[in-house]
């Protein structure tokens, strides 16, 4: 009598995920050539020379999966990023878009951030204390998580990026996004700190000296 197949163990599932996420490359190509086809359970890590930016990664993913909702985490907006933002504001490929932006970026570009709110809704901008560079691309079929050292802008230096499809990393980012409150435009530094739960990781005596320091920018 044949034995019934045993349910796949958690170790086997973890090993299968690890195999799927084992692609690592050094890239001298553009985003489309570096990333290639978007596939289920994919995982890609790449070191680049900054020949493409996070906006290029997002655009390739959106074109690959079709209409989708996008979230973007960035801490600074340069002149080039304004052009990148225009793509977000004008494209008809997005069913929704959410922006997690460092407070300093809104202080320097209030009009641009307000345009995002007007396009995607008041709750589409989460002002916080952030230095993260992350993007999610999601629809009924796909859950892509992109992250790396790159901002939205072109930057001819060593950069790293990776993309995964599905998994706990994607779920974690979406949970944190949902937990962030929607603060009013031009909120205070204290509000952004509290929203980001910095007090959970630092004592006030550690954070106080940083309040007078200027945020680094190009």
C-alpha positions in Angstrom: 0.0 0.0 0.0 1.4 3.3 -1.0 2.1 5.9 1.7 0.2 9.2 1.4 2.6 12.0 0.6 3.6 13.9 3.7 2.8 17.6 4.0 5.8 19.7 3.1 7.7 20.7 6.2 8.5 24.2 7.2 12.2 23.5 6.6 11.5 22.3 3.1 9.4 25.4 2.4 12.2 27.6 3.8 14.8 25.8 1.6 12.6 26.3 -1.5 12.2 30.0 -0.7 16.0 30.3 -0.3 16.6 28.7 -3.6 14.1 31.0 -5.3 15.9 34.0 -3.8 19.4 33.0 -4.6 20.0 35.1 -7.8 22.7 37.6 -7.3 24.3 39.6 -10.1 26.7 42.5 -10.8 25.0 44.8 -13.2 26.3 47.2 -15.8 22.9 47.3 -17.7 19.7 49.2 -17.4 16.8 48.2 -15.0 14.9 46.2 -17.5 17.9 44.1 -18.5 19.1 43.7 -14.9 15.8 42.6 -13.5 14.5 40.6 -16.4 11.1 38.9 -16.3 9.0 39.3 -13.1 8.2 35.8 -11.8 6.4 34.3 -8.9 8.5 33.8 -5.8 11.5 35.6 -7.5 14.3 37.0 -5.5 17.1 39.1 -7.1 20.0 41.0 -5.5 22.1 43.3 -7.7 25.1 45.6 -7.3 25.0 48.4 -9.8 27.1 51.4 -10.7 24.1 53.7 -10.2 23.2 53.5 -13.9 19.5 53.3 -13.0 17.4 54.6 -10.0 14.5 53.4 -7.9 12.1 55.1 -10.3 13.4 52.9 -13.1 13.0 49.8 -11.0 9.4 50.8 -10.2 8.6 51.6 -13.8 9.8 48.2 -15.0 7.8 46.4 -12.4 4.6 48.3 -13.2 5.0 47.7 -16.9 5.5 44.0 -16.2 2.5 43.3 -13.9 0.0 45.7 -15.3 -2.4 48.1 -13.4 -1.3 48.1 -9.7 -1.0 50.1 -6.5 2.4 51.4 -5.6 4.0 52.7 -2.4 7.3 54.6 -2.3 9.5 55.3 0.6 12.1 58.1 0.0 13.8 60.7 2.2 14.8 63.4 -0.2 13.5 65.0 -3.4 16.0 66.5 -5.9 15.3 68.3 -9.2 15.4 65.0 -11.0 13.0 63.5 -8.6 10.4 66.1 -9.5 10.4 64.7 -13.0 10.1 61.2 -11.5 7.1 62.4 -9.4 5.5 63.6 -12.6 5.4 60.0 -13.8 3.6 59.0 -10.6 1.2 61.9 -10.9 0.3 61.5 -14.6 0.5 57.8 -15.3 -2.8 55.9 -15.8 -1.2 52.6 -14.9 -1.5 53.1 -11.1 -4.7 52.2 -9.3 -3.3 54.0 -6.2 -0.1 55.4 -4.9 1.2 56.1 -1.4 4.2 58.1 -0.3 6.2 57.6 2.9 8.3 60.8 3.0 10.7 62.2 5.5 9.4 65.4 7.0 12.4 67.4 5.8 11.5 66.6 2.2 8.0 68.1 2.7 9.5 71.2 4.3 11.6 71.8 1.2 8.9 70.8 -1.4 5.5 71.5 0.1 3.8 72.2 -3.2 4.9 68.9 -4.8 3.8 66.8 -1.8 0.5 68.6 -1.8 0.0 67.7 -5.5 0.5 64.1 -4.5 -2.3 64.4 -1.9 -4.6 66.1 -4.5 -3.9 63.3 -7.0 -4.2 60.2 -4.7 -6.1 61.5 -1.6 -5.3 63.0 1.7 -4.3 59.7 3.2 -1.8 58.9 0.4 1.1 60.8 2.1 2.5 59.5 5.3 5.0 62.1 6.7 7.5 60.5 9.1 11.1 60.4 10.1 12.6 58.1 7.4 15.8 57.3 5.6 14.4 54.1 4.0 14.3 53.5 0.2 11.6 51.0 -0.5 8.8 50.5 -3.0 5.9 48.0 -3.2 4.0 47.1 -6.3 0.8 45.2 -5.7 -2.3 43.9 -7.5 -4.4 40.8 -7.3 -1.7 38.6 -8.7 1.6 40.2 -7.6 3.3 41.4 -4.4 6.6 42.9 -5.3 9.0 44.5 -2.7 11.9 46.6 -4.0 14.6 48.1 -1.8 18.1 49.3 -1.9 20.5 52.2 -1.4 19.2 54.2 -4.3 16.9 57.2 -4.0 14.6 58.1 -6.9 17.4 60.0 -8.7 20.2 59.0 -11.0 23.5 58.5 -9.0 26.7 57.2 -10.7 28.1 55.4 -7.7 28.0 51.9 -6.3 24.4 51.1 -5.4 22.6 47.9 -4.3 19.1 46.8 -4.8 17.0 43.7 -4.4 13.5 42.6 -5.4 11.4 39.8 -3.9 7.9 38.6 -4.8 5.6 37.6 -1.9 6.8 36.6 1.5 7.0 38.0 5.0 9.2 40.9 4.0 6.4 42.3 1.8 3.8 41.8 4.6 6.0 43.6 7.1 6.4 46.7 5.0 2.6 46.8 4.3 1.9 46.5 8.0 4.2 49.3 8.9 2.6 51.5 6.2 -0.8 50.9 7.5 0.2 51.7 11.1 1.7 55.1 10.2 -0.8 57.8 10.9 -1.8 60.5 8.4 -0.3 63.7 9.7 -1.5 67.2 8.5 0.6 69.0 5.9 3.8 70.7 7.3 3.6 68.8 10.6 6.0 69.4 13.5 9.2 67.4 14.0 7.7 66.1 17.2 4.7 64.7 15.3 6.8 62.9 12.8 9.0 61.4 15.5 6.0 60.1 17.4 4.4 58.8 14.2 7.6 56.9 13.4 7.7 55.4 16.9 11.3 56.6 17.5 10.5 56.8 21.2 10.2 53.0 21.2 13.8 52.7 20.1 15.5 55.6 21.8 15.4 57.6 25.0 14.5 61.2 24.7 17.9 62.1 26.0 19.4 60.5 22.9 17.0 62.1 20.5 17.0 65.7 21.9 20.5 66.7 20.6 19.5 65.6 17.1 16.6 68.1 16.9 18.9 71.0 16.2 20.9 69.2 13.5 20.3 70.0 9.9 19.2 67.1 7.7 21.9 66.2 5.2 21.1 66.9 1.6 22.9 67.4 -1.7 
